[in-house]
């Protein structure tokens, strides 16, 4: 999990990019893309805008990347591998 200060910095960048891309941040799907781009630490902060753009065409990739970072997924993956 990312430190709160890093999450805030990444969230501000994601919101800035969403405004530039004229995304409707009140939509549930757009908010999910923003959250996914923020919590996926494989996405560099400078690439959050590109990740959001890609998510519009192929949301599964962004959402899966963020999902795989969750603690619950990682614990379940370990159990599955046993």
VMD Tcl script that builds the backbone (N, CA, C; Angstrom):
set m [mol new atoms 246]
animate dup $m
set s [atomselect $m all]
$s set {name element resname resid chain x y z} {
  {N N UNK 1 A 0.843 -1.179 0.000}
  {CA C UNK 1 A 0.000 0.000 0.000}
  {C C UNK 1 A 0.889 1.244 0.000}
  {N N UNK 2 A 0.475 2.217 -0.773}
  {CA C UNK 2 A 1.225 3.467 -0.874}
  {C C UNK 2 A 0.969 4.344 0.348}
  {N N UNK 3 A 1.975 5.108 0.755}
  {CA C UNK 3 A 1.766 6.056 1.858}
  {C C UNK 3 A 0.700 7.090 1.478}
  {N N UNK 4 A 0.001 7.616 2.478}
  {CA C UNK 4 A -1.085 8.554 2.216}
  {C C UNK 4 A -0.617 9.780 1.432}
  {N N UNK 5 A 0.562 10.290 1.744}
  {CA C UNK 5 A 1.058 11.475 1.029}
  {C C UNK 5 A 1.252 11.176 -0.459}
  {N N UNK 6 A 1.704 9.969 -0.766}
  {CA C UNK 6 A 1.881 9.565 -2.163}
  {C C UNK 6 A 0.528 9.396 -2.841}
  {N N UNK 7 A -0.430 8.803 -2.129}
  {CA C UNK 7 A -1.781 8.647 -2.683}
  {C C UNK 7 A -2.386 10.009 -3.017}
  {N N UNK 8 A -2.223 10.954 -2.110}
  {CA C UNK 8 A -2.778 12.291 -2.335}
  {C C UNK 8 A -2.125 12.944 -3.548}
  {N N UNK 9 A -0.816 12.842 -3.652}
  {CA C UNK 9 A -0.096 13.421 -4.793}
  {C C UNK 9 A -0.557 12.784 -6.106}
  {N N UNK 10 A -0.676 11.464 -6.111}
  {CA C UNK 10 A -1.105 10.754 -7.313}
  {C C UNK 10 A -2.565 11.080 -7.646}
  {N N UNK 11 A -3.401 11.205 -6.619}
  {CA C UNK 11 A -4.805 11.536 -6.839}
  {C C UNK 11 A -4.947 12.933 -7.439}
  {N N UNK 12 A -4.183 13.877 -6.943}
  {CA C UNK 12 A -4.231 15.227 -7.504}
  {C C UNK 12 A -3.821 15.221 -8.976}
  {N N UNK 13 A -2.801 14.443 -9.307}
  {CA C UNK 13 A -2.373 14.338 -10.707}
  {C C UNK 13 A -3.460 13.677 -11.555}
  {N N UNK 14 A -4.086 12.638 -11.035}
  {CA C UNK 14 A -5.154 11.956 -11.773}
  {C C UNK 14 A -6.338 12.894 -12.001}
  {N N UNK 15 A -6.697 13.666 -11.000}
  {CA C UNK 15 A -7.795 14.622 -11.148}
  {C C UNK 15 A -7.436 15.704 -12.165}
  {N N UNK 16 A -6.195 16.163 -12.150}
  {CA C UNK 16 A -5.743 17.160 -13.122}
  {C C UNK 16 A -5.861 16.606 -14.543}
  {N N UNK 17 A -5.411 15.373 -14.716}
  {CA C UNK 17 A -5.479 14.729 -16.034}
  {C C UNK 17 A -6.928 14.525 -16.467}
  {N N UNK 18 A -7.775 14.117 -15.541}
  {CA C UNK 18 A -9.189 13.902 -15.862}
  {C C UNK 18 A -9.847 15.208 -16.313}
  {N N UNK 19 A -9.496 16.310 -15.673}
  {CA C UNK 19 A -10.039 17.611 -16.093}
  {C C UNK 19 A -9.559 17.966 -17.497}
  {N N UNK 20 A -8.273 17.738 -17.768}
  {CA C UNK 20 A -7.725 18.034 -19.100}
  {C C UNK 20 A -8.416 17.181 -20.159}
  {N N UNK 21 A -8.658 15.912 -19.819}
  {CA C UNK 21 A -9.318 14.993 -20.753}
  {C C UNK 21 A -10.829 15.209 -20.804}
  {N N UNK 22 A -11.321 16.143 -19.985}
  {CA C UNK 22 A -12.746 16.461 -19.898}
  {C C UNK 22 A -13.580 15.235 -19.546}
  {N N UNK 23 A -13.070 14.445 -18.606}
  {CA C UNK 23 A -13.802 13.276 -18.133}
  {C C UNK 23 A -14.805 13.707 -17.071}
  {N N UNK 24 A -15.953 13.079 -17.077}
  {CA C UNK 24 A -17.001 13.376 -16.098}
  {C C UNK 24 A -16.690 12.613 -14.812}
  {N N UNK 25 A -16.076 13.293 -13.854}
  {CA C UNK 25 A -15.642 12.643 -12.620}
  {C C UNK 25 A -16.801 12.280 -11.699}
  {N N UNK 26 A -18.019 12.614 -12.082}
  {CA C UNK 26 A -19.166 12.186 -11.281}
  {C C UNK 26 A -19.623 10.775 -11.676}
  {N N UNK 27 A -19.144 10.289 -12.825}
  {CA C UNK 27 A -19.511 8.939 -13.274}
  {C C UNK 27 A -18.735 7.888 -12.490}
  {N N UNK 28 A -19.431 6.849 -12.080}
  {CA C UNK 28 A -18.828 5.778 -11.283}
  {C C UNK 28 A -17.662 5.118 -12.021}
  {N N UNK 29 A -17.814 4.865 -13.302}
  {CA C UNK 29 A -16.743 4.196 -14.053}
  {C C UNK 29 A -15.493 5.070 -14.133}
  {N N UNK 30 A -15.676 6.345 -14.369}
  {CA C UNK 30 A -14.530 7.260 -14.450}
  {C C UNK 30 A -13.827 7.334 -13.099}
  {N N UNK 31 A -14.598 7.399 -12.034}
  {CA C UNK 31 A -14.007 7.426 -10.688}
  {C C UNK 31 A -13.219 6.142 -10.433}
  {N N UNK 32 A -13.719 5.019 -10.913}
  {CA C UNK 32 A -13.003 3.749 -10.758}
  {C C UNK 32 A -11.687 3.766 -11.520}
  {N N UNK 33 A -11.686 4.330 -12.723}
  {CA C UNK 33 A -10.446 4.435 -13.499}
  {C C UNK 33 A -9.435 5.332 -12.784}
  {N N UNK 34 A -9.924 6.427 -12.226}
  {CA C UNK 34 A -9.036 7.338 -11.495}
  {C C UNK 34 A -8.416 6.622 -10.306}
  {N N UNK 35 A -9.239 5.932 -9.532}
  {CA C UNK 35 A -8.729 5.203 -8.362}
  {C C UNK 35 A -7.734 4.142 -8.791}
  {N N UNK 36 A -8.060 3.406 -9.841}
  {CA C UNK 36 A -7.162 2.347 -10.314}
  {C C UNK 36 A -5.816 2.919 -10.750}
  {N N UNK 37 A -5.835 4.050 -11.435}
  {CA C UNK 37 A -4.571 4.644 -11.888}
  {C C UNK 37 A -3.746 5.166 -10.719}
  {N N UNK 38 A -4.409 5.539 -9.646}
  {CA C UNK 38 A -3.716 6.055 -8.463}
  {C C UNK 38 A -3.091 4.925 -7.654}
  {N N UNK 39 A -3.814 3.826 -7.461}
  {CA C UNK 39 A -3.304 2.775 -6.572}
  {C C UNK 39 A -2.346 1.809 -7.253}
  {N N UNK 40 A -2.317 1.802 -8.583}
  {CA C UNK 40 A -1.387 0.910 -9.285}
  {C C UNK 40 A -0.010 1.569 -9.338}
  {N N UNK 41 A 0.864 1.173 -8.424}
  {CA C UNK 41 A 2.175 1.818 -8.349}
  {C C UNK 41 A 3.104 1.412 -9.489}
  {N N UNK 42 A 2.658 0.534 -10.384}
  {CA C UNK 42 A 3.422 0.251 -11.600}
  {C C UNK 42 A 3.257 1.381 -12.619}
  {N N UNK 43 A 2.240 2.208 -12.420}
  {CA C UNK 43 A 2.012 3.359 -13.291}
  {C C UNK 43 A 2.739 4.550 -12.670}
  {N N UNK 44 A 3.739 5.054 -13.374}
  {CA C UNK 44 A 4.474 6.228 -12.886}
  {C C UNK 44 A 3.528 7.422 -12.872}
  {N N UNK 45 A 3.719 8.299 -11.919}
  {CA C UNK 45 A 2.835 9.466 -11.791}
  {C C UNK 45 A 2.760 10.267 -13.091}
  {N N UNK 46 A 3.840 10.296 -13.845}
  {CA C UNK 46 A 3.848 11.028 -15.118}
  {C C UNK 46 A 3.047 10.328 -16.208}
  {N N UNK 47 A 2.645 9.080 -15.973}
  {CA C UNK 47 A 1.895 8.312 -16.973}
  {C C UNK 47 A 0.432 8.107 -16.590}
  {N N UNK 48 A -0.017 8.759 -15.542}
  {CA C UNK 48 A -1.403 8.584 -15.107}
  {C C UNK 48 A -2.378 9.052 -16.188}
  {N N UNK 49 A -2.095 10.165 -16.833}
  {CA C UNK 49 A -2.971 10.651 -17.904}
  {C C UNK 49 A -3.079 9.658 -19.047}
  {N N UNK 50 A -1.964 9.064 -19.421}
  {CA C UNK 50 A -1.969 8.042 -20.480}
  {C C UNK 50 A -2.763 6.821 -20.044}
  {N N UNK 51 A -2.632 6.448 -18.780}
  {CA C UNK 51 A -3.376 5.293 -18.266}
  {C C UNK 51 A -4.877 5.558 -18.310}
  {N N UNK 52 A -5.279 6.768 -17.964}
  {CA C UNK 52 A -6.701 7.111 -18.023}
  {C C UNK 52 A -7.211 7.089 -19.460}
  {N N UNK 53 A -6.425 7.605 -20.377}
  {CA C UNK 53 A -6.808 7.587 -21.788}
  {C C UNK 53 A -6.962 6.153 -22.283}
  {N N UNK 54 A -6.017 5.303 -21.935}
  {CA C UNK 54 A -6.077 3.892 -22.338}
  {C C UNK 54 A -7.279 3.191 -21.722}
  {N N UNK 55 A -7.619 3.570 -20.497}
  {CA C UNK 55 A -8.744 2.928 -19.810}
  {C C UNK 55 A -10.062 3.174 -20.526}
  {N N UNK 56 A -10.176 4.284 -21.209}
  {CA C UNK 56 A -11.413 4.564 -21.936}
  {C C UNK 56 A -11.640 3.535 -23.038}
  {N N UNK 57 A -10.563 3.074 -23.661}
  {CA C UNK 57 A -10.666 2.077 -24.732}
  {C C UNK 57 A -10.612 0.655 -24.200}
  {N N UNK 58 A -9.817 0.432 -23.159}
  {CA C UNK 58 A -9.620 -0.920 -22.629}
  {C C UNK 58 A -9.532 -0.858 -21.106}
  {N N UNK 59 A -10.673 -0.732 -20.433}
  {CA C UNK 59 A -10.651 -0.565 -18.976}
  {C C UNK 59 A -10.151 -1.790 -18.222}
  {N N UNK 60 A -10.287 -2.954 -18.801}
  {CA C UNK 60 A -9.903 -4.183 -18.105}
  {C C UNK 60 A -8.453 -4.207 -17.691}
  {N N UNK 61 A -7.581 -3.715 -18.537}
  {CA C UNK 61 A -6.144 -3.737 -18.244}
  {C C UNK 61 A -5.824 -2.883 -17.017}
  {N N UNK 62 A -6.339 -1.670 -16.979}
  {CA C UNK 62 A -6.094 -0.772 -15.851}
  {C C UNK 62 A -6.703 -1.330 -14.572}
  {N N UNK 63 A -7.940 -1.785 -14.651}
  {CA C UNK 63 A -8.619 -2.286 -13.459}
  {C C UNK 63 A -7.970 -3.557 -12.930}
  {N N UNK 64 A -7.543 -4.443 -13.821}
  {CA C UNK 64 A -6.874 -5.668 -13.388}
  {C C UNK 64 A -5.551 -5.347 -12.706}
  {N N UNK 65 A -4.800 -4.405 -13.257}
  {CA C UNK 65 A -3.528 -4.020 -12.650}
  {C C UNK 65 A -3.712 -3.506 -11.237}
  {N N UNK 66 A -4.723 -2.684 -11.029}
  {CA C UNK 66 A -4.989 -2.155 -9.691}
  {C C UNK 66 A -5.493 -3.254 -8.761}
  {N N UNK 67 A -6.361 -4.110 -9.269}
  {CA C UNK 67 A -6.904 -5.207 -8.464}
  {C C UNK 67 A -5.795 -6.120 -7.966}
  {N N UNK 68 A -4.825 -6.390 -8.832}
  {CA C UNK 68 A -3.726 -7.276 -8.451}
  {C C UNK 68 A -2.847 -6.676 -7.361}
  {N N UNK 69 A -2.944 -5.380 -7.139}
  {CA C UNK 69 A -2.153 -4.725 -6.092}
  {C C UNK 69 A -2.827 -4.811 -4.722}
  {N N UNK 70 A -4.077 -5.229 -4.677}
  {CA C UNK 70 A -4.782 -5.254 -3.401}
  {C C UNK 70 A -4.267 -6.368 -2.509}
  {N N UNK 71 A -4.306 -6.105 -1.228}
  {CA C UNK 71 A -3.833 -7.078 -0.247}
  {C C UNK 71 A -4.674 -8.359 -0.306}
  {N N UNK 72 A -5.986 -8.204 -0.448}
  {CA C UNK 72 A -6.871 -9.374 -0.496}
  {C C UNK 72 A -6.532 -10.262 -1.690}
  {N N UNK 73 A -6.274 -9.671 -2.838}
  {CA C UNK 73 A -5.908 -10.453 -4.022}
  {C C UNK 73 A -4.607 -11.200 -3.788}
  {N N UNK 74 A -3.626 -10.524 -3.222}
  {CA C UNK 74 A -2.327 -11.148 -3.000}
  {C C UNK 74 A -2.423 -12.314 -2.021}
  {N N UNK 75 A -3.212 -12.152 -0.960}
  {CA C UNK 75 A -3.393 -13.244 0.007}
  {C C UNK 75 A -4.096 -14.433 -0.641}
  {N N UNK 76 A -5.125 -14.148 -1.408}
  {CA C UNK 76 A -5.874 -15.220 -2.065}
  {C C UNK 76 A -5.010 -15.918 -3.106}
  {N N UNK 77 A -4.184 -15.167 -3.806}
  {CA C UNK 77 A -3.274 -15.750 -4.792}
  {C C UNK 77 A -2.328 -16.741 -4.128}
  {N N UNK 78 A -1.806 -16.386 -2.959}
  {CA C UNK 78 A -0.918 -17.293 -2.224}
  {C C UNK 78 A -1.641 -18.581 -1.843}
  {N N UNK 79 A -2.885 -18.456 -1.397}
  {CA C UNK 79 A -3.670 -19.641 -1.039}
  {C C UNK 79 A -3.952 -20.498 -2.268}
  {N N UNK 80 A -4.240 -19.865 -3.369}
  {CA C UNK 80 A -4.521 -20.585 -4.609}
  {C C UNK 80 A -3.296 -21.346 -5.095}
  {N N UNK 81 A -2.126 -20.774 -4.894}
  {CA C UNK 81 A -0.886 -21.400 -5.348}
  {C C UNK 81 A -0.471 -22.601 -4.506}
  {N N UNK 82 A -1.062 -22.760 -3.333}
  {CA C UNK 82 A -0.700 -23.898 -2.461}
  {C C UNK 82 A -1.275 -25.194 -2.983}
}
mol reanalyze $m
mol bondsrecalc $m
mol representation Tube
mol addrep $m
